[in-house]
């Protein structure tokens, strides 16, 4: 089997696997061993969020739970806090 065919089949298999995992995770019950929760957030401006630089507007929160592991990701269209509090000269 040529290398190109093997690479294409491997990529297609990986895409099918990722699609299946996302579909199962999104439809799983909240107390299940593998869940994916996607929640839209219109605006988060509470004092704790501002103090911890988590304030945002028009965001999506994604929570992935796999057994005892928990991953949290937030994407915001309009971040309301700076990306960093370090001076520009120290970001090298």
Secondary structure by P-SEA (a helix, b strand, c coil): ccaaaaaaaaaaaaaaaaaaaaaaaaaccccccbbbbbbbbcccccaaaaaacccccbbbbbbbbcccbbbbbbbbcccccccccccccccc
